[in-house]
Amino acid sequence: MATSTTNAQAGEGPSPQPDRQGAGPRLGALLHRLDVKGAPYAFVAPFFVVFAAFSFYPLLYTSWISLHRVELATLDVMEWVAFDNYVELWNDARFWNATANTITIGVISTVPQLLMALGLAHLLNYKMRGSLFFRIASLVPYATSVGAAALVFTMLFERDFGMINWMLGLVGMDPVNWEADKWPAQVAISTIVIWRWTGYNALLYLAAMQAIPADRYEAAAIDGASRWKQFTHVTVPGIRSTIVFTIVLSTIGATQLFGEPLIFGQGPNGVTGGADNQYQTLGLLLYEEGWKNYQMGRSATVAWAMFLLLVLVFVAQRLIKRLRSRTS
Amino acid sequence: MSTVHRSARTRAVGAVAAVGALALVVGCGGSDDSATGGGKKDGKITITMGMFGVMGFKETGLLEQYEKENPNVDIKAEVAGDEQTYYTALQTRLAAGKGLKDIQGIEIGRAKEIVDTQSGKFADFSDVAGADHFLPWKQSQITTEDGKVLGLGTDIGPMAVCYRKDYFEQAGLPTDREEVAKLWAGDWKKYVEVGRTFKKDFKGDKVAYMDAASGLFNAMVYGYPEQYYNAKGDLIYDTNPAVKEAWNLAADAAEADLTAKLRQFQPGWDPGLANGTFATAVCPAWMLGHIGEKAGPANKGKWDVAKAPKGANWGGSFLGVVEQSPVKEEAKKLVAWLTAPEQQAHIFEKQGSVPSSQKALETPEVQNVTSEYFNNAPIGKIFGAAAQEIPDKQVLGRKDGTIKDTFSQGLTLIEQQGAKRDKAWKTTAERIEKAVG
């Protein structure tokens, strides 16, 4: 305790200075205190003010709207319905369908994506000619807009004249109805996601891999570890925190999946995620309620359900982690 | 001293940062420009317009012509491609009272909702002279119960059937448009029967009889005065025999595999047109332009137009003027001019949108129009006659547009997902309940 007091006094050491200048001693001290204590807050204020205006306020307003029955055309007419929207959503088969689709598309797109990124990063980590070219090339899909990528893939997966069905035909397979059948549609959408994000994740892994000291590999090599053993026992543990980071990012991204299925389904059919809602994600359900049915209250309810779902996922993740560290 | 200097600077920077952050936020909601962008300045009048799709006023040079004839008027037109996007934005702007244009286009599927919920925000046209040249049913759709007229009619969507002559010939069917029309005269059921014959006798493969079951469904439903709502505004789609009949016939066509299983107006439809994967399409007049463009020069002369079994009206629009416009009278004058018989006839000649003006329909300019692309079919006569067959009264409902899309999807369930028609109907009904809230 004693040390901290002296420290604090030492910290306020220069305070007599304004005294010497003859200005009001109290005011000077106050200003100075404000400066020392307040300035940091002022510096971080821009972020938090913008955050409050564009994230926190909308969050609160959305929850307020979700307790009402509101139509887009008449936003000023709000009818209080308490938690009716939530109850209705809970009993709505479309919600559970969308949740299931979000999870399955999330898994189909995230798991191969991260595994491929890991492999790609491992290859890029070798010394080779034109490595810069390959590194830049792997980032190009990430720089492509969702709209452009989804549109091109939609044409590739087209039923009658798409290139993929044409190639299947060349090897004697029947054409696949990529849009209308549930699993092909989900695979097609996942393909777009995988194509866009694999390179980005690979570069994150690559950066982490390059931070692993070379002597670890040397030591492993001296111990007689094969390339594969080196990969599993040196590389992967070395980039574990980056892997966790990409999993978190991908999970958030998968929960909010919206643009790809919307464009893939084309027009009103995309909004509902196919005629049978076979690939309607939660993001699309939110959009359908808000901008096709014009029911803003129900739309806001879906938004909150998505938010709560994410919170739930991370709480579950924490619990699992704690349980595992306790058992081990 | 250096401490004082530094802290003074940090203090200043901190204050600037905080003020800047606040300014950023305030700036976003700051401007209170409630005007429509139009106005009068130095004797010059600016009128803004918001439209969707291909309404034809800008595309056929009418706006330029008006500016030339009225040198003090400057028109700024903004055209959104897709009507659904346009309407969503319009609703948001009406609710906020900001960002509106002086003149706004209104599609027929939205007319009832505008009349019911937004009539206060649109100017009244009932006092405009010389606006009595429209088809009797057209203006009533945009008139409120107490007689306020919220806009003037632009085009309508009378129906015909577009067909591929070469495919009909290969299937041993007649190819002359008069004889083709006789095959299904008076009954849509006959149109489907011809389809069964076509499927049986057509030699090549991978050509379906029609593009989508939803086209047939819409054509049938829009042939009746009451569709999804009755005059009192109650939803009657589930008891209306007209809807049920159309649903069953469209489902027949889907189950008999007569359709190419496409979704109309979506990108997948276009390669179907370009590669000729179907032999007929039920076509409202405004669809001809799209078919010509997407089927391309390679298919010129292969398509023809025959009279539809029954009259119906699918689509069409209105132009309204918003109440808060600073140049309301001038904008109303412009709308009256754009929808006058001469201008409607001009648009029909240039791009095939059929006039909603009875007077324009009767002029030789409209009557004598032929379509070069569609084998010189006399589209003026065909659609002019079809316009007279449209039921004299048509009841619109608030969610007509959304319900139509939902039914189209319900038919896709039968066509593509192989659903049974009863189950598809049940799903459709559930979705409509959700959509009407």
Interface residues (C-beta under 8 A of the other chain):
Chain A: P14 Q17 L31 H32 D35 V36 G38 A39 A42 F43 A45 P46 F47 V49 V50 A53 R69 E71 L72 A73 T74 L75 D76 R94 T154 M155 E158 R159 D160 F161 N177 E179 A180 Q266 G267 P268 N269 T272 A275 D276 Q278 W291 K292 N293 Y294 Q295
Chain B: T3 V4 S7 T10 R11 V13 G14 A15 A17 A18 G20 A21 L22 L24 V25 C28 D82 Q84 T88 Q91 T92 L94 A95 A96 E113 T117 Q118 K261 R263 F265 Q266 P267 G268 P271 G272 N275 T277 T402 D405 S408 Q409 G410 T412 L413 Q416 Q417 A419 R431 K434 A435 G437
